[in-house]
Amino acid sequence: MTLMPGSRVPGRTWTVRLSGHGDHSVSVTCSTEACRMLARSKDTLAMRSFAAEHIKADARLATVRPNAACSCRAT
């Protein structure tokens, strides 16, 4: 199965993406339309922390499949 960039994996509730840019800034995007994201930042560590906290917040609000796992395999 070939996926287009930015497309969802079947069965996935949401996707949070941390993206680097040519000017060495980082942005976080979420596929949930109601989510509000921070503006780009050059503080990569802070944006990574924000993304992790955002994932936790979305997970608390969502009903997740029992066999669901993060694609990065992190806990």
C-alpha positions as CSV (number, residue, x, y, z in Angstrom):
1,M,0.0,0.0,0.0
2,T,1.4,3.4,-1.0
3,L,0.4,6.4,1.0
4,M,0.6,10.0,-0.1
5,P,2.6,12.4,2.2
6,G,0.2,13.7,4.9
7,S,-2.3,10.9,4.4
8,R,-3.7,8.9,7.3
9,V,-3.0,5.2,7.9
10,P,-6.3,3.2,7.9
11,G,-7.6,3.0,11.4
12,R,-5.5,5.8,12.7
13,T,-7.4,8.4,14.8
14,W,-5.0,11.3,14.3
15,T,-1.5,12.1,13.1
16,V,0.9,14.5,14.8
17,R,3.9,15.5,12.7
18,L,7.1,17.4,13.7
19,S,8.6,18.9,10.6
20,G,12.0,20.6,10.1
21,H,12.4,23.5,7.6
22,G,15.3,25.0,5.6
23,D,15.7,27.9,8.0
24,H,16.3,25.4,10.8
25,S,12.9,26.1,12.4
26,V,10.5,23.3,13.4
27,S,6.7,23.1,13.2
28,V,4.2,20.7,14.7
29,T,1.0,19.8,12.8
30,C,-2.0,17.7,13.9
31,S,-4.6,16.1,11.6
32,T,-7.3,17.0,14.1
33,E,-8.8,20.2,12.7
34,A,-9.8,21.5,16.2
35,C,-6.2,21.5,17.5
36,R,-4.3,24.7,17.7
37,M,-0.5,24.5,17.1
38,L,2.4,26.7,18.0
39,A,4.0,28.8,15.4
40,R,7.4,27.7,13.9
41,S,10.3,27.8,16.3
42,K,14.0,27.3,16.2
43,D,13.8,25.7,19.7
44,T,13.7,22.1,18.5
45,L,13.7,20.6,22.0
46,A,10.7,22.7,23.1
47,M,8.8,21.8,20.0
48,R,9.5,18.1,20.5
49,S,8.3,18.4,24.0
50,F,5.2,20.2,22.8
51,A,4.5,17.5,20.3
52,A,4.8,14.8,22.9
53,E,2.4,16.6,25.3
54,H,0.0,17.2,22.4
55,I,-0.1,13.5,21.6
56,K,-0.8,12.7,25.3
57,A,-3.7,15.3,25.3
58,D,-5.2,13.9,22.1
59,A,-4.9,10.3,23.5
60,R,-6.7,11.3,26.6
61,L,-9.6,12.6,24.5
62,A,-9.7,9.8,22.0
63,T,-10.9,6.2,22.1
64,V,-7.9,4.3,21.0
65,R,-8.0,0.8,19.6
66,P,-6.6,-1.8,22.1
67,N,-3.9,-2.8,19.6
68,A,-2.9,0.8,18.7
69,A,0.8,1.7,18.8
70,C,2.9,4.7,18.0
71,S,4.8,4.3,14.7
72,C,8.0,5.4,16.5
73,R,7.4,2.6,19.0
74,A,8.0,4.9,21.9
75,T,5.9,4.4,25.0
